[in-house]
C-alpha cells in the first residue's frame, strides 16, 4: 500500500473506532423489552413493547400507537415514562 493510501485509510478507521467507543452502553443494550407498572406494582416484566403498549393503552383508555412510541423511547434511553394517571396509580413504562 502506498503512503498516500495509508494516510487516507488510517484516519477513517480511527474515526470509526472513536464513534464506536462513544456509543452509550444503554443504546447497545436495546432489546425491545420493557416493564409496565401500575402504581407500586409491576404488572408486566420484560415484555415486548407491543404487549406493554396494548396493556398500558387499555388501562389508560388511549390509542396504542403513541404508547408504543413511548415504549420505544424507554427502551432506547432507559428513562421511565408515565403513560397516564389512573385510580390505581401512575401507569409507567420502564427499561427492563
Order of alpha helices (4+ residues) and beta strands (2+ residues): alpha-alpha-beta-beta-alpha-alpha-beta-beta
